Amino acid sequence: MEMGTEKCPFCGQEIDAGAGRCFFCGSKLDEESVEERLEQLQKQQKTESARKIRYPLVVEVLLIVILICTTLYYAPSIRRRSTRGEGLSESSTVRLKAKVTFTGSRFIISNNDSFDWENVKLEIVSGTIGNGFSLNVPKISAGEAYTVGAKEFVKKDGTNFNPYVMKPQSFWIRCGTSGKENGSYLAGWK
C-alpha cells in the first residue's frame, strides 16, 4: 500500500500524507497544532499590516512637522523683505542722508538722518571699493557731525592715509540702523 504526499502547511515542502511531524521544518502536523499555528500566522499578519499602516503615517507626520518648522524659521525674513516692497533677492539697504566735507587734513561727516548710525564703517576709496583706507566708529548720532583726521584711516596692510600725498577720490559710509537695515552712502570728489 502506497501512501500519498501532501504539502506541509508550515513550510510548503512535500511530505508523506500520514506524517505526524514535518521532516523539513519539524512542525507537528496534528489538527490542534495546525490550528494554533494558523492563528499565530493570522495574528502576525495583522500586526505587520498595522505596522505598514502606521509607518507611512509616522513619516507623513514627521514631514509635516519639518515643513512647519521650516516655514516658521524662514517666514519672518520673507515677511520683513516683502513689507518693504522688495524682491527676495534684494538686500535691504537704506540710502543715508549724509554730507562729507574734506578740509585737506580732516573729514567732517554729518548724519542728516533722523536715526543713529550704528557700527559705522567709513572708507576713503582711492581705487576699488572695499580696498581703501577704513575706520570703524561705534556710533554717529542723528543730526550730529563727526570730525576725524585723515591719517586715522588705515588700509588692511597697515598703511595710513596721507592727505599730503594722496587725494581721496570717493568716500563710502556703511552702517547698521535702528530698523535693522543696512545703511550706505557713497560720495566722490573731482
Backbone hydrogen bonds, N-H to C=O, Kabsch-Sander energy under -0.5 kcal/mol:
donor,donor_aa,acceptor,acceptor_aa,energy
6,E,15,I,-2.6
8,C,13,Q,-2.6
12,G,8,C,-1.7
15,I,6,E,-3.2
17,A,4,G,-2.8
19,A,16,D,-1.4
22,C,27,S,-2.5
26,G,22,C,-1.2
29,L,20,G,-2.9
34,V,30,D,-2.2
35,E,31,E,-2.1
36,E,32,E,-2.1
37,R,33,S,-2.3
38,L,34,V,-2.3
39,E,35,E,-2.1
40,Q,36,E,-2.2
41,L,37,R,-2.3
42,Q,38,L,-2.1
43,K,39,E,-2.3
44,Q,40,Q,-2.4
45,Q,41,L,-2.3
46,K,42,Q,-2.2
47,T,43,K,-2.4
48,E,44,Q,-2.4
49,S,45,Q,-2.4
50,A,46,K,-2.1
51,R,47,T,-2.1
52,K,48,E,-2.2
53,I,49,S,-1.6
54,R,50,A,-2.4
55,Y,51,R,-2.8
57,L,53,I,-1.2
58,V,54,R,-2.6
59,V,55,Y,-2.2
60,E,56,P,-2.7
61,V,57,L,-2.5
62,L,58,V,-2.4
63,L,59,V,-2.5
64,I,60,E,-2.2
65,V,61,V,-2.3
66,I,62,L,-2.3
67,L,63,L,-2.4
68,I,64,I,-2.4
69,C,65,V,-2.6
70,T,66,I,-2.5
71,T,67,L,-2.3
72,L,68,I,-2.6
73,Y,69,C,-2.0
74,Y,70,T,-2.3
75,A,71,T,-2.4
78,I,74,Y,-1.8
79,R,75,A,-3.0
80,R,76,P,-2.6
81,R,77,S,-1.9
82,S,78,I,-2.6
83,T,79,R,-2.0
84,R,80,R,-0.5
84,R,81,R,-0.9
85,G,82,S,-1.2
86,E,81,R,-1.5
90,E,87,G,-0.9
93,T,91,S,-1.1
94,V,182,N,-3.6
96,L,94,V,-0.6
96,L,184,S,-2.3
98,A,96,L,-1.1
99,K,110,S,-1.4
101,T,108,I,-2.3
103,T,101,T,-0.5
103,T,106,R,-2.7
104,G,106,R,-0.5
107,F,148,V,-3.0
108,I,101,T,-2.7
109,I,107,F,-0.6
109,I,146,Y,-3.2
110,S,99,K,-3.0
110,S,108,I,-0.6
111,N,144,E,-2.9
112,N,97,K,-2.6
112,N,110,S,-0.9
117,W,140,I,-2.6
118,E,116,D,-0.5
118,E,176,G,-2.7
119,N,138,P,-2.7
120,V,137,V,-2.3
121,K,174,R,-3.3
122,L,120,V,-0.5
122,L,135,L,-3.1
123,E,172,W,-2.3
124,I,133,F,-3.3
125,V,123,E,-0.7
125,V,170,S,-2.7
126,S,124,I,-0.7
131,N,128,T,-1.7
133,F,124,I,-2.0
134,S,154,V,-2.7
135,L,122,L,-2.3
137,V,120,V,-3.0
140,I,117,W,-2.2
143,G,111,N,-1.8
144,E,141,S,-1.7
146,Y,109,I,-3.3
147,T,145,A,-0.5
148,V,107,F,-2.4
150,A,105,S,-2.9
152,E,149,G,-1.6
153,F,150,A,-1.4
154,V,134,S,-2.2
155,K,159,T,-3.0
158,G,155,K,-1.9
161,F,153,F,-2.4
165,V,162,N,-1.2
166,M,162,N,-3.1
169,Q,125,V,-1.3
170,S,125,V,-1.6
171,F,187,A,-3.1
172,W,123,E,-3.0
173,I,185,Y,-3.1
174,R,121,K,-2.1
175,C,183,G,-1.9
176,G,118,E,-3.3
177,T,181,E,-1.7
180,K,177,T,-1.6
182,N,92,S,-2.2
183,G,175,C,-3.2
184,S,94,V,-2.3
185,Y,173,I,-2.1
187,A,171,F,-2.4
189,W,169,Q,-2.7
